[in-house]
Amino acid sequence: MNISNSFNISSSALTAQRLRMDVISSNIANAETTRASVVDGKAVPYRRKVVVMEPKQQSFSSALGAAMNSGQVGQGVKITSIEDDTSSFKPVYNPTHADADSEGYVYMPNVDMLKEMVDMISATRSYDANVTALNATKAMITKALQIGK
């Protein structure tokens, strides 16, 4: 395994987790947005976004073949898409709201603050773990260079 390969793996994970934190922050910021877009002349609430990641190497057989032939054991992760959460909007009874329907209900975004905070903690810890792995690799390279002194 090439030692710089671990830098590439950690950096791809850092980039992915940073984007995940940005999307979660956007979800939290728009948790009360009832007019995110207009569809057919009607205001539509903000729809929660979710980051979809996958390994850069697609299949187990290709990963196994690469490990057996060249000793390469991983390539990191990539963002495949940022998708809308398809769960339904939350109806809230508030007849005085400007976006209330004829029955007095306002449809609020499908953002659950508890879920967003748990996802943010998960993304932050994953980011921190990758920073630790990156620093450990850097320390190993530094120690290897000091052997020749």
C-alpha positions in Angstrom: 0.0 0.0 0.0 1.3 3.4 -0.9 1.5 5.6 2.1 0.1 8.6 0.3 -3.0 6.5 -0.5 -4.1 7.0 3.1 -3.9 10.8 2.6 -6.2 10.4 -0.4 -8.7 8.2 1.6 -8.7 10.6 4.5 -9.1 13.7 2.4 -12.0 12.2 0.4 -13.7 11.4 3.7 -13.0 14.9 5.1 -14.5 16.5 2.0 -17.6 14.3 2.1 -18.2 14.9 5.8 -17.8 18.7 5.3 -20.4 18.7 2.6 -22.7 16.6 4.8 -22.3 19.2 7.6 -23.1 22.0 5.1 -26.3 20.2 4.0 -27.4 19.5 7.6 -26.8 23.2 8.4 -29.0 24.2 5.5 -31.7 21.8 6.8 -31.5 23.4 10.2 -31.6 26.9 8.8 -34.7 26.1 6.7 -36.6 24.2 9.4 -39.4 26.9 9.4 -39.4 27.9 5.8 -42.8 27.5 4.4 -42.1 29.1 1.0 -39.0 27.5 -0.4 -40.3 27.2 -3.9 -43.4 27.7 -6.0 -44.9 24.8 -7.9 -48.0 25.4 -10.1 -48.5 28.8 -8.5 -48.5 27.4 -5.0 -45.8 27.9 -2.3 -44.1 24.7 -1.3 -42.3 24.2 2.0 -38.6 23.4 2.2 -37.8 19.7 1.7 -35.1 18.2 3.8 -31.9 17.2 1.9 -29.8 14.1 2.4 -26.2 13.4 1.2 -25.7 10.0 -0.5 -22.1 8.6 -0.3 -20.6 5.5 -1.7 -17.1 4.0 -2.0 -15.1 5.0 -5.0 -14.5 1.4 -5.7 -17.8 0.0 -6.8 -17.8 -3.8 -6.0 -16.2 -6.1 -3.6 -14.7 -8.2 -6.3 -12.9 -5.2 -7.8 -11.6 -4.1 -4.4 -10.4 -7.7 -3.7 -8.7 -7.9 -7.1 -7.0 -4.5 -6.5 -5.8 -5.6 -3.1 -4.5 -8.9 -4.3 -2.7 -7.6 -7.4 -1.3 -4.3 -6.4 -1.8 -4.1 -2.7 -4.1 -1.2 -3.0 -6.7 -1.5 -0.3 -9.0 1.5 -0.7 -9.7 4.6 -2.6 -12.0 6.6 -0.3 -15.6 7.8 -0.7 -17.4 10.0 -3.2 -20.6 11.9 -3.0 -23.1 10.5 -5.5 -26.0 12.9 -5.0 -27.8 15.2 -2.7 -31.4 14.0 -2.6 -34.7 15.3 -1.2 -36.2 13.4 1.7 -39.6 12.1 0.4 -41.3 12.1 3.8 -44.5 14.1 4.1 -44.7 17.7 5.4 -45.9 18.3 8.9 -49.4 19.9 9.1 -49.6 22.5 11.9 -52.9 24.2 12.8 -52.4 27.9 12.6 -55.2 29.7 10.8 -53.6 33.1 11.2 -50.5 32.1 9.3 -50.2 33.6 5.8 -49.6 30.2 4.2 -52.6 28.5 5.9 -55.0 26.5 3.7 -58.8 26.8 3.8 -58.9 24.5 6.9 -56.3 26.6 8.8 -53.4 24.2 8.4 -49.9 25.3 7.5 -47.6 22.6 6.0 -44.2 22.9 7.6 -40.9 21.4 6.3 -40.1 17.8 6.9 -37.0 18.7 9.0 -36.8 17.0 12.4 -34.3 19.0 14.5 -33.5 16.0 16.7 -32.6 13.9 13.7 -30.5 16.8 12.2 -28.6 17.3 15.5 -27.8 13.5 15.7 -26.6 13.6 12.0 -24.5 16.7 12.8 -22.8 15.0 15.7 -22.2 11.9 13.6 -20.7 14.0 10.8 -18.5 15.9 13.2 -17.2 12.8 14.9 -16.5 11.2 11.5 -14.6 14.3 10.5 -12.6 14.3 13.7 -11.8 10.6 13.2 -10.5 11.3 9.8 -8.4 14.2 11.0 -6.9 11.9 13.6 -6.1 9.3 10.9 -4.5 11.9 8.8 -2.4 13.2 11.7 -1.3 9.6 12.5 -0.2 9.0 8.9 1.7 12.3 9.0 3.4 11.3 12.3 4.4 7.9 10.8 5.9 9.5 7.7 7.8 11.9 9.9 9.2 9.1 12.1 10.2 7.1 9.0 12.1 10.1 7.7 13.9 10.5 11.0 15.2 6.9 10.9 17.8 7.9 8.4 19.3 10.7 10.6 
